[in-house]
């Protein structure tokens, strides 16, 4: 969330974003992103950012007429008739869900780069005296080889992976998903054999289920 300055100079916190709202003004349809603000007395306020979308335009502040060129035709908004006859979301999704999807669009976006560096990046502690693991690639059927090349090219393009010059090498295998598509998996068994194990074991399933008692909302992380 962030703040925006309103007409009186004060700042208000934006409560959400509707990415594309269809606005019908006296028969003229517009699609614009709108911010949700806790303002009473008006259903919709069109500011300078909206006026930029209808340039050129002429505003008569005495008669409150607004004339503008839209789709090659001159249009006019008359204050003596209802200006906005309908407001609707450009989606069949429930408004609450659509608001969440647009407000947190980055969460659902396709990755285009590797994750940014963090203060504590993941590291794999190896046993003393270990040498780099170098396992040669497995042999694949021709059909799988083509699929691997395709998936690797896609992941390179999306920024999920990058070329590596590491002395370590682990082979990959393809595992078929329920929908028939392929998932790329890496065989790290040789690396795991020289990795220092965690001192604390992973919690048991029963303990985790007990902690979920009484919960009504669950999140899912698909790796």
N, C-alpha and C positions, 0 to 999 in steps of 0.2 A: 504494500500500500504506500501511497505518497500523497503529498498535499498540493493543492492548486490554489492560486489566488483568484478570488471572485470579485465581482464588480465593486464592492465597498472597500476593497483593499485587504480584507481579511483572508486567512488561509483556512481551507476546509480539507478534511481527509477524504480521499477517494475510497469508496467502499467496494468498488467493483468496476468492471468494464464489460460492455456488450460490444463485441467486435464489429458486427454489422447489424444495425437497426434499420428497418425499412420505415421511412417516414412518408406519409402521404399528406401533402400540403395543397389543398384545393385542386386535386386531380394530378398533381405532380409528385412522382415517386423519387425519393432519394435514399441512398444507402450510406450510412455514416457510422463510425465508431462513436459511442457515447460513454461518458463516465457517470457513475452513480454517486450522487452527493446528497447529504441529508438536508435538502432545501425544501421548505414548505411554500405553498402558494402557487407553484407552477409545476406542471408535469414534465416539461421539457424546456430547456434554455439553449438557444442556438447562439453561439458566440462567434468570435473572429475566425476561429478555425473552420467553422461551417461556411462563413461568408467567402472564405478563400476558394471554396469548392464551386461557387457560382459566379466567379469573376468572368466578365465584367458585370457590374450591377449598379443600379441607381436607387438610392434610398431617399424618399421624401419624408422627412421627419415631422412635417406639419400635418400631412394627411395620413402618415404612417403606411404609405404604399411602398412596396419593394418590387422593383422591376429588374429582371435579370435574363440573360441569354442561357437557355438550357436545351441541349440536344438540337441546336440550330434554330430554335423558336424563342421569341420573346415571351416571357412569362411575367405575371404580376400577382402578388399576394395582397389581397384586400382585407383590411381589418374588420370590415362590416360583415364578413361572412366567416364561418368557422375555418380557422387556418389549418388545423390538423385533424383530419377526419378518422385516422386510424394509425395505430402503432403496432407493429408486430415483429417478432423475432424471425430472422431469416433461417429458420430451422424448425424441424418437427420435434426437437428435443425439448423436454420440460424446461421452462425458463430458469429454474434454480440450477439445473444441471448445465445448461448452456452458459450461465454466468460463471460457474466454477471452471468450465473448460476454457473460456476466453480469458478469465482473470489469471489462471495459472497455465497459460498456453505453453510456456517454456517447459513445463513438466512433461508434456505430451509431444513435444517437438522431436523430430528425428535428429540424433546427434550429428554434428558436422565437424567436431573437433574432439581431441582427447580431453579427459577431465583436466581442469586446471591444477597446478601444484598446490599441495596443502602443507600445513605446518608439520604434519606427521604423515608422510607418504608410506604406503605399504612396503615392507621389506621382508625378505625370507632369510632367516638366520640359518646358516649351514654349519654342519659339524666341522670341527678342526681337521685340517688336512684334506678337505674335500677338493676335488678338481671339477671344472665345468662339465656338466652333463651334456653329452653329444649323442643323441639317438637319431639314427638315420630315418628318413621318411619311410612309411609303409608303402607297399605296392597296392594300388587301387585298380578296380575295374575302369575301363575307359570312360564309361558313363559318369562314374563318381569323380574321376579326374577333371572332366569338363565342369562338373558342378562345383568342385572345390575352387577351380580357377575363377568361375563366375562369382562365387560368394566372396572370395578374397578381394576381387576387383571392386565389388560393391562396398565392402567394409573399408577398403582404402579410400574410395571416393567419399564415403560418409564420415571419414575421420575417426572411425572406431579403432583402427589399427594403423601402424606405421612401419616402414621398413626398419629392420633391426640388424645391427652389427654385433650383437651379443655373442660371446663364446659359447653360450648355452643354446641347446637346440632340443626341442621335444616334438614328436610327431603329432599330427592331427588325425582325427577320424570323423567320419560322418555318421550321425545318428538320426534316424527318421523320426519326425514328429508325428503326433496323432493325425494332423491334417495332411500328411503325406509329404510335406516339405522337409528339408534337411537342416539339421543343426550341426554347426562345427564345434567339435570338442577336442581338447588337447590332452594327450596322454602324459601326465606328469608323474607317473609311478617311479621312474628313475630319479627324478628330482626329489620326490617325497622321501625316498629311501635315505637321502643324506641331509634331510631337513631336521632341525632341532624341534622336537615336539613341544607343544604348549604344556606348561606345568598344570594348568587347570583344565579339566575335562569339559566337554560341551554338556550343557544341561540336558537332563533326560526329557523325553517327550511328555511323560506324566507331569513333571514339574511345570513345564511350559503350559500345558492344558489347564492345570490348577490356577495359574495366574490369569487365565482368560475368563475365569468364572465371573459371570455377571456382566461381561462386556457385550455391547450391542453393535459396535462399529469396528470393522476389521479392515486392515490395509494389507496389500499383497505386493511383494517385490518379486518380479519374474526375472531371474537371472539367466 
